[in-house]
Amino acid sequence: MIVILLIFLCAPWLVLSNTSEEEIGEFFKSGHTNNWAVLVDTSRFWFNYRHVANVLSIYRSVKRLGIPDSHIILMVADDMACNPRNPRPATVFNNANQHINVYGDDVEVDYRGYEVTVENFIRVLTGRLPPSTPRSKHLLSDERSNILVYMTGHGGDGFLKFQDAEEVSNVELADAFEQMWQKRRYHELFFMVDTCQAQSMFQRFYSPNILAVASSHVGEDSLSHHVDPALGVYVIDRYTFYALEFLEKAKPGSKKTMGQFLKVCPKYQCISTVAVRTDLFQRDPNQVLLTDFFGSVRNVEILLNTLALPNITLTSDTCSKSSCGNEEVSSRSLKYADQFPMPV
C-alpha cells in the first residue's frame, strides 16, 4: 500500500475518482485557496509614529501566521526607522519596553513615502497599475483569494486622510471593493480599520462576502495606548494593541475564530466602541477560522489508496531530443530583448 500525500491547493488538476463531492466540500470548508494582505499606513510625520508601528505590527503577525511577503502589499507613508528624531535608528517599536523591533531586518515595503497615495491604493486593489509596475507591487489575487485589508491613520466621518494632503472616501473604497468583486479578485475580504470615526469607512459597502471591523463608532475618536518616554511619542493605538495581543496567542494551526477576534477590545479597554459589520458576509464568523484571513494554512489530506496517473508527457505528435531522430529542428538563433530599444 502506497501512502500518497496529496496537496490539493498545489495540484488542483488531480481528480480523485474515489472522493465524493461531499468529502471535497467538507475538506475545503472556507472555499479559498490562497491568502493576501494589503496593509496601509496613511500618516506621515514623527508624531504619527504609532501608525507606522500599527501597520508593521500587523505585518509581523500575518507573516508569522504564514502569509509570505510575496502575498503582502505593505504601504508605509513615512520611514520612522530612518527619521532623524529616532534615537534608535533602523528600529520601530510598538511597546515602551522596546522588546520587539517590528521593523526588523526582513521588512519588504512595497510602497513608501510619497508612493502611498489614494490613487496607488485604489489601483492596487482594482489591478489597474501601469504595465511598468514591478510584479511585487501587484495584488495578484483571484476568485479563490481571501484578502485582509488593514488601514490605519487619521480619519473622520466618511474619509481617511493620506499624507495629510488627500483623502479616500468611504464611497470610493466601497466602489473599489465592488470592482474587485466584479473582476473576481477575491473570494472573501476582511476589512479592518483603526482610525477616528472608523465605522463610517464601511457603512457604504455593498459587495458580497465582506466582513468588517472598525476601532470606533461614528462620532468617536480612536485613542492611543501608551507613550514611550525615550521616543517622546505614542507607540501604538489601543485597538491595534489589543488585536495584536489576541493574534500573538494564535499559531498557524490555531482553531481561534473570527467571531472571537471581533470581540477584541471591549469599551473598557478601547474607550471607543468597536464596530462590526457582518450582513454582507455569508458565513457565521464564529465558524470562520482566524487563519482564513490572518494566515495561509494549506489543507493537506493523506490518502491510503493508490492513484494511477497517466503519463501524458509524450504523445504521438511530440518528440524529445533523443526520439526525434532526423526531425528538422529550427535553426533560428535566440537573443536577449533590447532593454532600451532604439526608435525605427
C-alpha positions as CSV (number, residue, x, y, z in Angstrom):
1,M,0.0,0.0,0.0
2,I,1.4,3.3,-1.0
3,V,0.7,6.4,1.1
4,I,0.3,9.4,-1.1
5,L,0.4,12.9,0.3
6,L,-1.8,15.0,-1.9
7,I,-1.8,18.7,-1.6
8,F,-5.0,19.9,-3.2
9,L,-4.1,23.6,-3.2
10,C,-0.8,23.0,-5.1
11,A,-2.2,20.4,-7.5
12,P,-5.8,21.3,-8.3
13,W,-5.7,19.4,-11.6
14,L,-5.7,16.0,-10.0
15,V,-9.1,14.3,-10.0
16,L,-9.9,11.7,-7.4
17,S,-12.4,9.2,-8.6
18,N,-12.8,7.7,-5.1
19,T,-13.5,11.0,-3.4
20,S,-17.1,12.3,-3.4
21,E,-18.1,15.9,-3.9
22,E,-19.4,16.0,-0.3
23,E,-16.0,15.0,1.0
24,I,-14.3,17.6,-1.0
25,G,-16.7,20.2,0.2
26,E,-16.0,19.2,3.8
27,F,-12.3,19.4,3.1
28,F,-12.5,22.9,1.7
29,K,-14.8,24.5,4.2
30,S,-13.6,28.0,3.6
31,G,-13.7,27.8,-0.2
32,H,-10.4,29.7,-0.6
33,T,-7.0,28.5,-1.9
34,N,-4.7,31.4,-1.1
35,N,-4.4,34.4,1.2
36,W,-3.3,38.0,0.6
37,A,-2.9,41.0,2.8
38,V,-3.0,44.8,2.0
39,L,-1.6,46.7,4.9
40,V,-1.7,50.5,4.8
41,D,-0.4,53.3,7.0
42,T,-1.6,56.6,5.6
43,S,0.2,59.1,8.0
44,R,3.4,61.0,7.8
45,F,5.5,62.9,10.4
46,W,7.2,61.8,13.6
47,F,4.2,62.5,15.9
48,N,2.3,59.8,13.9
49,Y,4.9,57.2,14.9
50,R,2.2,54.9,16.3
51,H,0.5,54.5,12.9
52,V,3.7,53.0,11.4
53,A,4.1,50.8,14.4
54,N,0.4,49.7,14.0
55,V,0.9,48.5,10.4
56,L,4.3,46.9,11.0
57,S,2.9,45.0,13.9
58,I,0.1,43.6,11.8
59,Y,2.6,42.8,9.1
60,R,4.8,40.9,11.5
61,S,1.7,38.9,12.8
62,V,0.5,37.8,9.4
63,K,4.0,36.8,8.3
64,R,4.3,34.7,11.5
65,L,1.0,33.0,10.8
66,G,2.1,32.0,7.3
67,I,1.3,34.7,4.7
68,P,4.6,35.2,2.7
69,D,6.0,38.6,1.6
70,S,5.1,37.7,-1.9
71,H,1.4,37.9,-0.9
72,I,1.6,41.0,1.2
73,I,1.3,44.6,-0.1
74,L,2.8,46.9,2.5
75,M,2.3,50.6,2.2
76,V,4.1,52.8,4.7
77,A,3.7,56.6,4.3
78,D,6.8,57.6,6.4
79,D,10.1,55.9,7.2
80,M,10.2,56.2,11.0
81,A,13.1,53.9,11.3
82,C,15.3,56.4,9.5
83,N,13.7,59.6,10.9
84,P,16.4,62.0,12.3
85,R,14.4,62.2,15.5
86,N,14.6,58.5,16.1
87,P,17.1,57.9,19.0
88,R,17.5,54.3,17.9
89,P,17.9,54.3,14.1
90,A,16.7,51.4,12.0
91,T,14.1,50.4,14.6
92,V,10.4,50.8,15.2
93,F,8.9,49.6,18.5
94,N,5.2,49.0,19.4
95,N,5.8,48.9,23.2
96,A,7.6,51.2,25.7
97,N,9.7,48.2,26.8
98,Q,11.2,48.1,23.3
99,H,11.1,44.4,23.4
100,I,10.4,43.7,19.7
101,N,11.7,45.7,16.8
102,V,8.8,45.4,14.4
103,Y,10.9,46.9,11.6
104,G,13.3,44.1,11.9
105,D,15.7,43.0,9.2
106,D,13.3,41.4,6.8
107,V,10.7,44.0,6.1
108,E,9.7,44.4,2.5
109,V,7.9,47.7,2.0
110,D,6.2,47.8,-1.4
111,Y,5.0,51.5,-1.3
112,R,6.8,54.0,0.9
113,G,6.7,57.8,1.4
114,Y,5.0,59.7,-1.4
115,E,4.2,56.5,-3.2
116,V,1.4,56.0,-0.6
117,T,-1.4,57.8,-2.4
118,V,-5.1,57.3,-2.8
119,E,-4.6,56.7,-6.5
120,N,-2.0,54.0,-5.9
121,F,-4.1,52.4,-3.2
122,I,-7.1,52.1,-5.4
123,R,-5.0,50.9,-8.4
124,V,-3.5,48.1,-6.2
125,L,-7.0,46.9,-5.2
126,T,-8.5,47.0,-8.6
127,G,-5.5,45.8,-10.5
128,R,-5.2,48.9,-12.7
129,L,-1.5,49.5,-12.2
130,P,0.7,50.6,-15.1
131,P,2.4,47.8,-17.1
132,S,5.8,49.0,-15.9
133,T,4.9,48.4,-12.2
134,P,7.1,45.6,-10.7
135,R,5.3,42.3,-10.0
136,S,6.0,42.7,-6.3
137,K,3.7,45.7,-6.2
138,H,0.7,43.9,-7.7
139,L,-2.1,42.4,-5.8
140,L,-2.3,39.2,-7.9
141,S,-5.4,37.7,-6.2
142,D,-8.1,35.7,-7.9
143,E,-11.7,34.4,-7.2
144,R,-10.3,32.0,-4.6
145,S,-8.3,34.5,-2.6
146,N,-9.1,35.6,0.9
147,I,-7.8,39.2,1.4
148,L,-7.1,41.1,4.6
149,V,-7.2,44.9,4.2
150,Y,-5.9,46.8,7.2
151,M,-5.8,50.6,7.3
152,T,-4.6,53.0,10.0
153,G,-4.2,56.7,10.1
154,H,-6.2,59.9,10.8
155,G,-9.8,59.9,9.6
156,G,-13.2,61.5,10.1
157,D,-16.8,60.8,9.2
158,G,-16.6,59.1,5.8
159,F,-13.0,59.6,4.9
160,L,-9.4,58.6,5.8
161,K,-6.5,61.0,5.2
162,F,-3.5,60.1,3.1
163,Q,-0.3,62.0,3.9
164,D,-2.3,64.9,5.4
165,A,-2.8,66.0,1.8
166,E,-5.7,64.0,0.3
167,E,-8.5,61.6,1.5
168,V,-10.1,58.4,0.4
169,S,-13.8,58.4,1.0
170,N,-16.0,55.5,2.1
171,V,-17.8,55.7,-1.3
172,E,-14.5,55.4,-3.2
173,L,-13.5,52.4,-1.1
174,A,-16.9,50.7,-1.5
175,D,-16.7,51.2,-5.3
176,A,-13.1,49.8,-5.3
177,F,-14.3,46.6,-3.5
178,E,-17.2,46.3,-5.9
179,Q,-14.7,46.4,-8.8
180,M,-12.7,43.7,-7.1
181,W,-15.8,41.5,-6.8
182,Q,-16.8,42.1,-10.4
183,K,-13.3,41.3,-11.6
184,R,-13.2,38.2,-9.4
185,R,-10.3,39.4,-7.4
186,Y,-11.4,38.0,-4.1
187,H,-13.4,35.2,-2.5
188,E,-13.8,36.7,0.9
189,L,-12.5,40.0,2.2
190,F,-11.9,41.1,5.8
191,F,-11.6,44.9,6.2
192,M,-10.0,46.2,9.4
193,V,-9.6,49.9,10.1
194,D,-8.1,51.7,13.1
195,T,-8.9,55.5,12.9
196,C,-11.2,58.0,14.4
197,Q,-14.9,57.5,13.4
198,A,-13.7,54.3,11.7
199,Q,-17.2,52.8,11.4
200,S,-18.0,55.3,8.7
201,M,-15.5,53.7,6.4
202,F,-17.5,50.5,5.9
203,Q,-21.0,52.0,6.0
204,R,-21.2,52.3,2.2
205,F,-20.0,48.8,1.4
206,Y,-22.4,46.8,-0.8
207,S,-20.3,44.0,-2.3
208,P,-20.8,40.4,-1.1
209,N,-18.5,38.4,1.1
210,I,-17.1,41.3,3.1
211,L,-16.6,41.1,6.9
212,A,-15.6,44.4,8.5
213,V,-14.4,45.7,11.9
214,A,-13.6,49.3,13.0
215,S,-12.0,50.7,16.1
216,S,-14.7,53.3,16.8
217,H,-18.2,54.3,16.0
218,V,-19.2,57.5,14.1
219,G,-18.6,60.4,16.4
220,E,-16.0,58.7,18.5
221,D,-12.2,59.1,18.5
222,S,-9.8,56.1,18.4
223,L,-7.3,56.6,21.2
224,S,-3.6,55.8,21.6
225,H,-2.4,53.3,24.1
226,H,0.8,54.4,25.7
227,V,3.8,56.7,25.3
228,D,7.4,55.6,25.1
229,P,9.3,58.3,27.2
230,A,12.5,57.5,25.3
231,L,10.9,58.4,22.0
232,G,8.5,61.1,23.3
233,V,5.6,59.8,21.2
234,Y,2.7,57.3,21.4
235,V,3.9,54.0,20.0
236,I,0.6,52.1,19.3
237,D,-3.1,52.7,19.2
238,R,-5.5,51.0,21.6
239,Y,-7.5,48.8,19.2
240,T,-4.4,47.5,17.4
241,F,-2.6,46.9,20.7
242,Y,-5.4,44.5,21.9
243,A,-5.8,43.0,18.5
244,L,-2.1,42.1,18.5
245,E,-2.4,40.7,22.0
246,F,-5.1,38.3,20.6
247,L,-3.0,37.5,17.5
248,E,0.1,36.8,19.4
249,K,-1.7,33.9,21.1
250,A,-2.6,32.3,17.8
251,K,-0.4,29.8,15.9
252,P,-0.6,28.7,12.2
253,G,-2.8,25.7,13.1
254,S,-4.9,27.7,15.6
255,K,-8.6,27.0,16.0
256,K,-9.4,30.5,17.1
257,T,-12.3,32.1,15.1
258,M,-13.1,35.4,13.6
259,G,-16.0,35.6,15.9
260,Q,-13.6,35.7,18.8
261,F,-11.4,38.2,17.1
262,L,-14.4,40.6,16.5
263,K,-14.9,40.7,20.3
264,V,-11.4,42.1,20.9
265,C,-11.1,45.4,22.8
266,P,-14.3,46.0,24.7
267,K,-15.1,49.6,25.5
268,Y,-13.5,49.5,29.0
269,Q,-10.2,48.8,27.2
270,C,-10.6,50.7,23.9
271,I,-12.5,53.7,25.4
272,S,-14.1,53.9,21.9
273,T,-16.8,51.4,20.8
274,V,-15.6,48.7,18.3
275,A,-18.0,48.4,15.3
276,V,-18.6,45.3,13.3
277,R,-20.4,44.6,10.1
278,T,-21.4,41.1,9.2
279,D,-24.5,41.4,6.9
280,L,-22.5,41.1,3.7
281,F,-20.7,38.1,4.9
282,Q,-22.3,34.7,4.0
283,R,-20.7,32.6,6.7
284,D,-21.0,32.7,10.5
285,P,-17.9,34.4,11.9
286,N,-18.0,32.0,14.8
287,Q,-17.3,29.2,12.3
288,V,-14.6,31.0,10.4
289,L,-11.0,30.3,11.4
290,L,-8.8,33.2,12.3
291,T,-6.2,31.8,9.8
292,D,-8.7,32.1,7.0
293,F,-7.6,35.8,6.8
294,F,-4.6,36.3,9.0
295,G,-2.7,33.1,8.0
296,S,-2.0,30.9,5.0
297,V,-2.7,27.4,6.1
298,R,-2.6,24.7,3.3
299,N,-5.1,21.9,3.6
300,V,-3.4,18.5,3.4
301,E,-5.0,15.1,3.2
302,I,-3.3,11.7,3.5
303,L,-4.8,9.1,1.2
304,L,-4.3,5.3,1.7
305,N,-5.2,4.3,-1.8
306,T,-3.0,4.2,-4.9
307,L,-3.7,6.7,-7.7
308,A,-2.9,5.7,-11.2
309,L,-1.7,8.9,-13.0
310,P,-1.4,8.5,-16.8
311,N,1.9,9.6,-18.3
312,I,0.9,12.5,-20.7
313,T,4.4,13.9,-21.1
314,L,4.9,12.4,-24.5
315,T,2.2,11.9,-27.2
316,S,2.3,10.7,-30.8
317,D,2.7,14.2,-32.2
318,T,5.5,15.2,-29.9
319,C,9.1,14.1,-29.5
320,S,12.1,14.6,-27.3
321,K,15.6,15.5,-28.3
322,S,16.6,11.8,-28.3
323,S,13.5,10.5,-30.0
324,C,13.0,13.0,-32.8
325,G,15.6,11.3,-35.0
326,N,16.3,13.4,-38.1
327,E,13.3,15.7,-37.5
328,E,14.1,19.2,-38.5
329,V,15.0,21.5,-35.7
330,S,14.6,25.2,-36.0
331,S,18.0,26.9,-36.5
332,R,16.6,30.3,-35.6
333,S,19.1,31.9,-33.2
334,L,17.9,33.3,-29.9
335,K,18.9,36.6,-28.4
336,Y,18.0,38.9,-25.5
337,A,15.4,41.5,-26.0
338,D,16.8,45.1,-26.1
339,Q,16.3,46.8,-22.7
340,F,16.4,50.2,-24.5
341,P,15.1,49.6,-28.0
342,M,16.0,52.3,-30.5
343,P,13.3,54.0,-32.5
344,V,12.9,52.7,-36.0
